[in-house]
Amino acid sequence: MEQLTWQSPAIPDGIAAIRSRSPFVYGLTNYVAANLSANVLLAVGAGPAIGAAADFPTVFPAGAGAVWINTAALVSNPAEPVTDAARTAHEAGTPWVLDPVAAGAGAGEYDAFVTALLGLRPTVIRGNASELVALSGGDSTGKGVETTLSSEDAIGAVEELARRTGAVVAVSGPTDYLTDGTRTVAVPGGDARLTQVTGAGCSLGALIAAALAVVPDALTAAAIAHVAFATAAERAGARTRGTGSFAVALLDELSLLGR
């Protein structure tokens, strides 16, 4: 299986493209993750807008370079604007990212909502192993937003989910795996403290959207985001001790990538 790192030529080229084109990226996420997600996008040169105020969900996705939807946006929004944003992106041909937070953790009505969004054809689906195994039809094993499976455990499930939905599917873990159902690539690295920073995974979804806005191939775009995130996390981890300083250093390192 191919491994991608910062030395893979497409990765720094993709980050450079985001910086040079400054794409507008629209997202719906929960209030816990919104600040970090916006700052991650700003760190690589994208322009974020987050939230479902007024008619944002029916207007912004049509004009955005890409959209990301973290389904935990339901914490502070009704279902309708979240669905509206996905539908608007789908109908406008805007690439969009689905982050099915806590899918498979036992909330049946919520899981049904997440599954229904697959009909609006996300370009990329990203999540942890338990979420994606559940979304593929496997046993529900998640505990809240936390996974009980490793990313390696989910490889077969994410490949099947990619073939069934036509989306690129990316599972996060100590090694991330990304697949279009035919080709699967591995992204090693990162830092264990990513699991201790609120909204880190959600902000990775935002970064994928930024890459989708400038890179036509969805697997390449998702890989650019995952490698950039892992590289910044490794560099941040090398110079910090606690989780608070790590979170700040992560943004610093993202802002310095490729410069």
C-alpha positions as semicolon CSV with decimal commas, in nm:
position;residue;x (nm);y (nm);z (nm)
1;M;0,000;0,000;0,000
2;E;0,134;0,342;-0,094
3;Q;0,232;0,572;0,193
4;L;0,208;0,947;0,147
5;T;0,419;1,200;0,337
6;W;0,510;1,566;0,309
7;Q;0,783;1,463;0,063
8;S;0,520;1,335;-0,183
9;P;0,515;1,612;-0,450
10;A;0,138;1,657;-0,466
11;I;0,116;1,747;-0,096
12;P;0,314;2,074;-0,076
13;D;0,181;2,166;-0,420
14;G;-0,173;2,131;-0,290
15;I;-0,110;2,348;0,016
16;A;0,055;2,607;-0,208
17;A;-0,256;2,604;-0,429
18;I;-0,480;2,672;-0,131
19;R;-0,260;2,963;-0,025
20;S;-0,249;3,114;-0,373
21;R;-0,621;3,077;-0,451
22;S;-0,768;3,149;-0,104
23;P;-1,089;2,950;-0,162
24;F;-1,412;3,033;0,019
25;V;-1,509;2,731;0,230
26;Y;-1,848;2,705;0,398
27;G;-1,916;2,475;0,687
28;L;-2,165;2,358;0,944
29;T;-2,019;2,220;1,264
30;N;-2,087;2,225;1,635
31;Y;-2,006;2,520;1,856
32;V;-1,725;2,327;2,025
33;A;-1,532;2,275;1,701
34;A;-1,613;2,594;1,510
35;N;-1,326;2,809;1,638
36;L;-1,050;2,557;1,569
37;S;-1,200;2,469;1,229
38;A;-1,203;2,835;1,123
39;N;-0,847;2,888;1,245
40;V;-0,721;2,578;1,064
41;L;-0,868;2,712;0,739
42;L;-0,719;3,056;0,796
43;A;-0,380;2,900;0,873
44;V;-0,357;2,755;0,522
45;G;-0,499;3,062;0,349
46;A;-0,863;2,960;0,295
47;G;-1,158;3,185;0,378
48;P;-1,408;3,022;0,617
49;A;-1,773;3,090;0,688
50;I;-1,943;2,878;0,951
51;G;-2,304;2,861;1,063
52;A;-2,666;2,837;0,957
53;A;-2,778;3,196;1,007
54;A;-3,076;3,308;0,795
55;D;-3,045;3,161;0,443
56;F;-2,673;3,076;0,459
57;P;-2,734;2,700;0,401
58;T;-2,930;2,760;0,080
59;V;-2,700;3,031;-0,059
60;F;-2,339;2,985;0,050
61;P;-2,281;2,625;-0,069
62;A;-2,363;2,724;-0,427
63;G;-2,091;2,990;-0,431
64;A;-1,831;2,816;-0,217
65;G;-1,525;2,634;-0,341
66;A;-1,624;2,348;-0,113
67;V;-1,842;2,269;0,188
68;W;-1,796;2,056;0,497
69;I;-2,072;1,930;0,722
70;N;-2,002;1,791;1,066
71;T;-2,329;1,629;1,167
72;A;-2,276;1,731;1,529
73;A;-2,400;2,065;1,396
74;L;-2,735;1,925;1,510
75;V;-2,626;2,017;1,863
76;S;-2,713;2,379;1,788
77;N;-2,915;2,357;1,464
78;P;-3,232;2,180;1,353
79;A;-3,199;1,912;1,087
80;E;-3,343;2,120;0,803
81;P;-3,056;2,369;0,750
82;V;-2,800;2,090;0,767
83;T;-2,987;1,898;0,498
84;D;-3,036;2,220;0,300
85;A;-2,662;2,284;0,295
86;A;-2,587;1,933;0,169
87;R;-2,863;1,951;-0,091
88;T;-2,752;2,293;-0,214
89;A;-2,393;2,175;-0,251
90;H;-2,505;1,859;-0,432
91;E;-2,732;2,046;-0,673
92;A;-2,471;2,315;-0,742
93;G;-2,196;2,061;-0,803
94;T;-1,994;2,195;-0,511
95;P;-1,773;1,927;-0,354
96;W;-1,862;1,859;0,006
97;V;-1,728;1,666;0,303
98;L;-1,942;1,463;0,543
99;D;-1,809;1,411;0,895
100;P;-2,054;1,167;1,063
101;V;-1,963;1,246;1,423
102;A;-2,079;0,979;1,671
103;A;-2,249;0,769;1,404
104;G;-2,311;0,422;1,540
105;A;-2,301;0,526;1,905
106;G;-2,658;0,415;1,964
107;A;-2,862;0,727;1,886
108;G;-3,101;0,574;1,632
109;E;-3,277;0,889;1,510
110;Y;-2,944;1,066;1,470
111;D;-2,795;0,770;1,281
112;A;-3,090;0,770;1,042
113;F;-3,031;1,138;0,970
114;V;-2,662;1,079;0,901
115;T;-2,738;0,786;0,671
116;A;-2,993;0,995;0,477
117;L;-2,721;1,249;0,396
118;L;-2,541;0,984;0,192
119;G;-2,817;1,024;-0,068
120;L;-2,688;1,377;-0,132
121;R;-2,357;1,232;-0,255
122;P;-2,077;1,366;-0,036
123;T;-1,747;1,391;-0,218
124;V;-1,548;1,281;0,085
125;I;-1,658;1,106;0,403
126;R;-1,416;1,126;0,695
127;G;-1,435;0,995;1,049
128;N;-1,300;0,756;1,303
129;A;-1,310;0,379;1,266
130;S;-1,624;0,314;1,470
131;E;-1,819;0,585;1,287
132;L;-1,727;0,461;0,942
133;V;-1,775;0,093;1,018
134;A;-2,124;0,176;1,145
135;L;-2,198;0,390;0,839
136;S;-2,093;0,103;0,615
137;G;-2,347;-0,123;0,786
138;G;-2,120;-0,292;1,039
139;D;-2,171;-0,329;1,413
140;S;-2,210;-0,007;1,610
141;T;-1,915;0,014;1,848
142;G;-1,858;0,383;1,917
143;K;-1,879;0,533;2,264
144;G;-2,007;0,884;2,214
145;V;-1,762;1,053;1,978
146;E;-1,480;0,809;2,060
147;T;-1,383;0,505;1,857
148;T;-1,336;0,156;1,998
149;L;-1,171;0,030;1,679
150;S;-0,836;0,102;1,516
151;S;-0,807;0,252;1,171
152;E;-0,662;-0,079;1,050
153;D;-0,979;-0,255;1,168
154;A;-1,184;-0,034;0,936
155;I;-0,995;-0,070;0,607
156;G;-1,231;-0,324;0,452
157;A;-1,539;-0,132;0,568
158;V;-1,422;0,202;0,432
159;E;-1,330;0,046;0,098
160;E;-1,681;-0,102;0,076
161;L;-1,839;0,229;0,180
162;A;-1,641;0,412;-0,090
163;R;-1,756;0,169;-0,358
164;R;-2,118;0,193;-0,244
165;T;-2,137;0,572;-0,218
166;G;-1,891;0,686;-0,484
167;A;-1,719;0,900;-0,220
168;V;-1,360;0,900;-0,108
169;V;-1,361;0,766;0,248
170;A;-1,092;0,856;0,502
171;V;-1,050;0,693;0,842
172;S;-0,834;0,861;1,104
173;G;-0,604;0,689;1,351
174;P;-0,233;0,654;1,431
175;T;-0,214;0,579;1,059
176;D;-0,489;0,727;0,842
177;Y;-0,626;0,530;0,548
178;L;-0,795;0,691;0,248
179;T;-0,969;0,510;-0,035
180;D;-1,183;0,563;-0,342
181;G;-1,281;0,196;-0,333
182;T;-1,013;0,098;-0,581
183;R;-0,697;0,269;-0,458
184;T;-0,615;0,287;-0,088
185;V;-0,332;0,498;0,055
186;A;-0,186;0,530;0,403
187;V;-0,087;0,850;0,583
188;P;0,134;0,778;0,885
189;G;0,235;1,021;1,155
190;G;0,060;1,286;1,355
191;D;0,063;1,308;1,734
192;A;-0,139;1,130;2,001
193;R;-0,246;1,467;2,144
194;L;-0,472;1,523;1,844
195;T;-0,721;1,302;2,029
196;Q;-0,699;1,538;2,329
197;V;-0,776;1,863;2,146
198;T;-1,144;1,935;2,105
199;G;-1,244;1,966;1,741
200;A;-0,920;1,837;1,589
201;G;-1,093;1,574;1,376
202;C;-1,369;1,817;1,282
203;S;-1,115;2,074;1,167
204;L;-0,950;1,808;0,951
205;G;-1,281;1,786;0,765
206;A;-1,261;2,160;0,705
207;L;-0,907;2,125;0,574
208;I;-1,019;1,851;0,334
209;A;-1,282;2,089;0,201
210;A;-1,018;2,357;0,141
211;A;-0,812;2,110;-0,061
212;L;-1,120;1,996;-0,257
213;A;-1,178;2,357;-0,357
214;V;-0,849;2,368;-0,550
215;V;-0,769;2,004;-0,639
216;P;-1,011;1,825;-0,873
217;D;-0,921;1,470;-0,773
218;A;-1,095;1,393;-0,444
219;L;-0,853;1,125;-0,324
220;T;-0,556;1,353;-0,386
221;A;-0,732;1,643;-0,213
222;A;-0,815;1,435;0,093
223;A;-0,458;1,306;0,106
224;I;-0,318;1,660;0,091
225;A;-0,525;1,756;0,395
226;H;-0,440;1,443;0,593
227;V;-0,068;1,466;0,526
228;A;-0,059;1,839;0,603
229;F;-0,245;1,783;0,928
230;A;-0,022;1,492;1,032
231;T;0,294;1,684;0,942
232;A;0,188;1,994;1,136
233;A;0,092;1,776;1,434
234;E;0,430;1,600;1,434
235;R;0,615;1,931;1,423
236;A;0,394;2,079;1,694
237;G;0,441;1,773;1,910
238;A;0,817;1,790;1,881
239;R;0,830;2,131;2,049
240;T;0,552;2,123;2,309
241;R;0,470;1,931;2,625
242;G;0,101;1,977;2,712
243;T;-0,222;1,970;2,516
244;G;-0,287;2,345;2,537
245;S;0,046;2,449;2,391
246;F;0,016;2,167;2,138
247;A;-0,316;2,305;2,008
248;V;-0,163;2,649;1,953
249;A;0,152;2,503;1,798
250;L;-0,062;2,295;1,560
251;L;-0,205;2,615;1,412
252;D;0,141;2,772;1,400
253;E;0,283;2,475;1,212
254;L;-0,009;2,467;0,966
255;S;0,047;2,836;0,897
256;L;0,415;2,768;0,826
257;L;0,376;2,463;0,601
258;G;0,539;2,519;0,266
259;R;0,666;2,864;0,348
